[in-house]
Amino acid sequence: MRVFLLSAALVAGSGASGASLQDTYANSRYDYSISYSPALLKPQPESDAGDGRVFEAKKGTAQFRIFAGGIVSDINDTPKAAAKSAEEKCPGHRAVYRVVKPWLAAVSCTVGTDILYSKTLLRGGVATTFMGTYPARERAIWDAVVAAMARSMTAGHFLN
């Protein structure tokens, strides 16, 4: 298993033209947004429930989604629980990249030939999640894009 880390330096130093986030998807129902690269990603229609959207790679199999969910009220709806839930898809249920803070959880791992990334913001009773997979062989393209998208993620219910 290869170690996978998203870093601010990767985004700041990225010369990848596809990493340019020129468009933004904003969800009015849950008051969040995320920026994306229209050169690399094709947004699909908003879900019927109005909670999010899928972004598919224009070339290849990469796919990302952002969505928000209901009211967080259960004691299990914590950043630690969100990280654990995302890690269940990782080999051995362990992410190689894991960050848990009072208001967010982010994990990443290699699953077969793909990289899995998930980031959840929890605040004001709402959980907003950005997640996706992309081929590990295409890391040179997608690492910077995913890092930039994750950093662009905002939520009206989320306060820095």
C-alpha positions as CSV (number, residue, x, y, z in Angstrom):
1,M,0.0,0.0,0.0
2,R,1.4,3.4,-1.0
3,V,1.2,6.3,1.3
4,F,-1.0,9.2,0.1
5,L,-0.9,12.7,1.5
6,L,-2.6,15.8,0.4
7,S,-0.6,18.9,1.2
8,A,-1.0,22.6,0.9
9,A,2.4,22.6,-0.8
10,L,1.2,20.4,-3.5
11,V,-1.6,22.8,-4.3
12,A,0.5,25.9,-4.0
13,G,3.3,24.5,-6.1
14,S,1.0,22.8,-8.7
15,G,1.6,23.8,-12.2
16,A,-1.1,21.4,-13.4
17,S,-3.4,23.4,-15.7
18,G,-6.3,21.1,-14.8
19,A,-6.0,22.1,-11.1
20,S,-7.5,25.5,-11.9
21,L,-10.8,25.7,-10.2
22,Q,-12.8,28.0,-12.4
23,D,-16.4,27.0,-11.6
24,T,-18.3,26.7,-8.3
25,Y,-21.2,24.5,-7.4
26,A,-23.3,26.1,-4.6
27,N,-26.1,24.2,-2.9
28,S,-28.8,26.5,-1.6
29,R,-30.7,23.8,0.4
30,Y,-27.7,23.1,2.8
31,D,-25.8,26.4,2.1
32,Y,-22.4,25.0,1.0
33,S,-20.2,25.3,-2.0
34,I,-17.2,23.7,-3.7
35,S,-15.1,24.9,-6.7
36,Y,-14.0,22.5,-9.5
37,S,-12.1,22.4,-12.7
38,P,-14.4,22.4,-15.7
39,A,-11.4,21.4,-17.9
40,L,-11.3,18.0,-16.1
41,L,-14.7,17.5,-14.5
42,K,-18.3,17.4,-15.9
43,P,-20.9,18.1,-13.2
44,Q,-24.0,15.9,-13.3
45,P,-27.4,17.2,-12.4
46,E,-28.1,18.0,-8.8
47,S,-29.6,15.0,-6.9
48,D,-33.3,14.6,-6.8
49,A,-33.1,15.2,-3.0
50,G,-31.3,18.5,-3.6
51,D,-28.5,17.5,-1.3
52,G,-25.6,17.4,-3.7
53,R,-24.0,16.7,-7.0
54,V,-21.6,14.2,-8.7
55,F,-18.7,15.3,-10.8
56,E,-17.3,12.8,-13.4
57,A,-14.0,13.0,-15.1
58,K,-14.2,14.1,-18.7
59,K,-11.6,11.4,-19.4
60,G,-11.1,8.2,-17.3
61,T,-12.9,6.9,-14.3
62,A,-12.4,9.5,-11.6
63,Q,-15.6,10.5,-9.8
64,F,-16.3,12.9,-7.0
65,R,-19.4,13.9,-5.1
66,I,-20.4,16.5,-2.6
67,F,-23.5,16.2,-0.4
68,A,-24.9,17.3,2.9
69,G,-27.0,15.3,5.3
70,G,-29.8,16.1,7.7
71,I,-29.4,17.2,11.2
72,V,-26.5,15.9,13.2
73,S,-27.9,15.1,16.6
74,D,-26.6,11.6,17.6
75,I,-23.6,11.4,19.8
76,N,-22.1,9.1,17.1
77,D,-22.2,12.0,14.6
78,T,-18.8,13.3,15.5
79,P,-15.7,13.9,13.4
80,K,-14.1,10.8,14.9
81,A,-17.2,8.7,13.8
82,A,-17.1,10.3,10.4
83,A,-13.5,9.4,9.9
84,K,-14.2,5.8,11.1
85,S,-17.1,5.5,8.7
86,A,-14.9,6.7,5.8
87,E,-12.1,4.3,6.8
88,E,-14.4,1.3,6.5
89,K,-13.8,1.4,2.8
90,C,-10.0,1.3,3.3
91,P,-8.0,-2.0,3.5
92,G,-7.9,-3.1,7.1
93,H,-10.3,-0.2,7.9
94,R,-7.2,2.0,8.3
95,A,-6.5,5.2,6.3
96,V,-3.0,6.2,5.4
97,Y,-4.0,9.8,5.7
98,R,-6.3,10.8,8.6
99,V,-7.1,14.2,10.1
100,V,-9.7,14.6,12.8
101,K,-10.5,18.0,14.3
102,P,-13.5,19.2,16.3
103,W,-15.3,20.3,13.1
104,L,-13.9,18.0,10.4
105,A,-12.7,14.6,9.4
106,A,-10.5,13.8,6.3
107,V,-9.2,10.4,5.3
108,S,-7.5,8.9,2.3
109,C,-6.2,5.5,1.3
110,T,-5.5,3.3,-1.7
111,V,-8.2,0.8,-2.4
112,G,-7.1,-1.7,-5.1
113,T,-5.9,0.5,-8.0
114,D,-7.8,3.7,-6.8
115,I,-7.2,6.5,-4.4
116,L,-10.1,7.1,-2.1
117,Y,-10.5,10.6,-0.4
118,S,-13.2,11.8,1.9
119,K,-13.6,15.1,3.8
120,T,-16.6,15.8,6.1
121,L,-17.4,19.2,7.8
122,L,-19.6,19.0,10.8
123,R,-21.2,22.1,12.2
124,G,-24.5,23.6,13.1
125,G,-26.3,20.3,12.9
126,V,-25.3,19.5,9.3
127,A,-22.6,17.1,7.9
128,T,-21.2,18.1,4.5
129,T,-19.1,15.5,2.7
130,F,-16.8,15.7,-0.3
131,M,-15.6,12.3,-1.4
132,G,-14.3,10.5,-4.5
133,T,-12.0,8.0,-6.1
134,Y,-9.5,8.2,-8.9
135,P,-6.9,5.9,-10.4
136,A,-3.6,5.8,-8.5
137,R,-1.8,5.9,-11.9
138,E,-3.4,9.3,-12.5
139,R,-2.1,10.9,-9.2
140,A,-0.1,13.4,-11.1
141,I,-3.4,14.9,-12.3
142,W,-5.8,14.3,-9.5
143,D,-3.8,14.8,-6.3
144,A,-3.6,18.6,-6.8
145,V,-7.2,18.8,-8.1
146,V,-8.6,16.9,-5.0
147,A,-6.5,19.0,-2.6
148,A,-7.7,22.2,-4.2
149,M,-11.3,21.2,-4.2
150,A,-11.2,20.1,-0.6
151,R,-9.6,23.4,0.4
152,S,-12.3,25.3,-1.5
153,M,-15.2,23.6,0.3
154,T,-17.2,26.0,2.3
155,A,-20.5,25.7,4.2
156,G,-22.7,28.4,5.6
157,H,-23.2,26.4,8.7
158,F,-19.4,26.0,9.1
159,L,-17.5,28.8,10.7
160,N,-13.7,28.8,10.8
